[in-house]
Amino acid sequence: GELFFTRLLRFTEITQSCSFSAFLPITSDYRALGLSLHTECPLLAIGHLILPEMSHTITFIGSENPNCFTSNFLEVPDPALVIESELVNNRLPLGNIFELQANSTGPDVVTVFGREDSGPVSQFHSVQVTLFGGVFESEATVRNDQLTISTSSGSVFGYPAELTITAPSNKTDWQNLELTVDGSLLSGNGSFVQKLSEVAIMKVTDLADVGHVHRRIAQKAVERSMEMLTATECQFNEVVKQLMRTEESKSIAYDATQTVQAEFTALEKEIQSSGGNLGDIVAMLNGLCRDDPCVSICMSGELCTSPSPLSQCPTVIAPCSSCHTGNRVCKSARQRALNSSEGLTMEERELLQRFLDTQNALVSAQTDLRKAELENEMYLEKRDQLNMSLIRFRDEHNRSIAVYNSVLE
């Protein structure tokens, strides 16, 4: 019983509350003739054909007096259950072809189950069918898992037509019904061949116009994708040139740093081997402050080093101006400390001065190297991003060409 009702009556939300009103007719000696329930909650499911937005009166018919509940539309021997469904609105679209029309005098859909379990029989009071350029209206029935509509109320190409439409009700929903249409054209008020010819010419003309529009749209897509591809290729080539330039700049900066580093290392060894208090003076000078390479990079990717204007860098990861200012202060402090050192010979003072100058040159070379490395990394990232864009735009261009060729065919 539970499987039967869950297959027949379905709820959009399993947790929703649902109200029922009940009617229980009884005889004079208090015997129940049946039970009627009225509700607007569940959806009626006739096979795979779902009917939403309807209210339902569900009647369980007693076996002693079934005639009290016999449907007005269907004749089913020994009925056990009748579901009379009415539209909430005046009409209910069912897929692209069918539309259920409201019945002003009774239920819109009646479903009856017999006691011998022969399967349900459903009758639709009025179904509108849009097919072959015509609109047909007729009753419909579902019996033995088959929907059947027989009508002669419409026309095809201006000619009256009789159609019989059948479809399995237990395989797909309204949107995907597999229709079998049998029909005949009745006598009209003109030449059928002439009318058919006119319609065919009109259809071919419409298709030609649609094809022209499709070709124009496809051609525009090809042109747009080509513009994007060409612009990206130009950007990619320019970035590759800049990348080669930064590679060269990085190599030059690296060689310069290595040269100054070698000079600085040689001076350190010379000071260590000179004896005296030169090593102590160097330690004192280095202990005054730090002189570090100064490089910062903007979030936008533009390199920012002093004295470049910070207005070009709306957001800076590490402020470069404070680093350079600190280095200038540090250099001045070390120079003053060296100038005020006493007890040094002229050769020792010249050696220490060369040490400070070479140390300053090393910091400057390290700054230039790091700047070249950051610029190189930035263009590497730009190249990789543009390369991915090139791949995407080439694919889009190839797809647009394929679509254009298919339209031409």
Buried (B, 14 or more C-beta within 10 A) or exposed (E): EEEEEEEBBBEEEEEEEEEEEEEEBEEEEEEEBBBBBBBEBBBBBBBBBEBEEBBBBBBBBBEEEBEEBBBEBBEBEEBBBBBBBBBEEEBBEBEEBBBBBBBEEEBBBBBBBBBEEEEBBBBBBBBBBEBBEBEBBBBBBBBEBBBBBBBBBBBBBBBBBBBBBBBBBEEBEBEEBEBEEEBEBEEBEEEEEEBBEEBEEEEEEEEEEEEEEBEEEBBEBBEEBBEBBEEBBEBBEEBBEBBEBBBEBBEEBBEBBEEBBEBBEEBBEEBEEEEEBBBEBBEBBEEEBEBEBBBBBBEEEEBBBBEBEBEEBEEBEEBBBEBBEBBEEBBEBBBEBBEEBEEBEEEBBEBBEBBBBBBBBBBBBBBBBBBBBBBBBBBBEBBEEBBEBBEEBBEBBEEBBEBBEEBEE
